[in-house]
Amino acid sequence: MKKTKKSTTTTIIERAKAPTPRFFKQLRNIGLLLASVSTIVVTAPISLPAAVVTAAGYIGVAGGVMSAVSQLTVQSPNQ
């Protein structure tokens, strides 16, 4: 008989549904805030300098990445 190893890997969906540590919840919320503010700046109906719009675009990407990574961080079972 073959022995089967129990897999300890999780899917992305399982990681997203798993409990997130408190620090990463706060980091996720800050990332969402940054992404929201940058969207407001980029889509502002007034004319803004190109440097401000470019910086807002980069901040939006950084906020989105920060939120996604923080959401997929899981609390270890022994804590």
Helices and strands as residue ranges (DSSP letters): H 12-17, H 22-42, H 50-71
